[in-house]
Amino acid sequence: MPERPIRLFGDPILTSATDPVDLTAPRTQDLVTDLLDTVKLPDRAGVAANQIGVGLAAFSYNIDGFVGYLLNPRLVKVWGEPEDMSEGCLSVPGLTYPRKRFPHAIAEGFTLEGELVEVEGEGLMAQALQHEIDHLEGVLYFQGLAPEHKKDALRAIRESEWFGAP
């Protein structure tokens, strides 16, 4: 399958919680392939299924050449003092703001074979795990910005060429 286009903020699928993935459904393999093909493009750390128009709980990641996916993921542990990390989003293109995230995270989810796996990360991987699981809950990164940055982000979104475009 080819990479899929990214849905932009304003598309209702991005602010809706996703449904669980049926690991036995034939289309689940296609979803994983699409997520992996889409995240492998340059400058992509993660892609959630709803970002490609699929309302199911799945995401892919690509951190320092480590590419993978989780189905029906959940964040099981975060730790460390939350710190400002520069964060952007493919669904809110061209905008980057400091966003507080935990520096360490563990997420667990399933493989296509039904195996429960854990992905542990620090720094960018921890940030990506938190960011993608937020997506699956219908939360976009700018919603968690400090008030002064959130106000600026919302203004910048409204003024963006892509916002409100068909």
C-alpha positions, 0 to 999 in steps of 0.5 A: 500500500502507498503512504496515505495523506495526513488529515489536517486539524479541522477534520472531525476524525482527529478530535474523536476517540478511536475504536479498538482494532480487531486484530483478526480482521483482514483489513488490519494488515492493510492498516499496519502497512499503510501506517508504516509506509506513511511514517517512513517518509522524511521528518516523521516520528509517528502517525496515528491511524486517525491521522490517515482517516481510520478511526481505529486505535493504532499508530506507527513510529519512526525514531532514529531509524527504529520503525514499528507500530502498536495496535490497541496501545495504552500508556502504562508508565511515564516518569521523570519531571515533565519538561518542555519539548519542542513539538509539532504535528503532521495534522497541524503543519508548520507549527512547533511549540514547547509542550511539557512531556514526561522524559520517559514513557512505556506503552504497550500494545499488540502486534498483528500476531496478537502478541502483547509488546512494550515499547519503552523510550526516553526523549523523542521516543517518550514524546512520540508515544505520548503524542500518538496515544493522545491522538488516539484519544482525540487530543491534539498536541496544542491542547496541552500547551501552556496558555500563552503558547496555546493562544498563539498556536490557535491564532497561527492555526486560524491564519494558516493557508491550510486551515479550512481548505477543502 
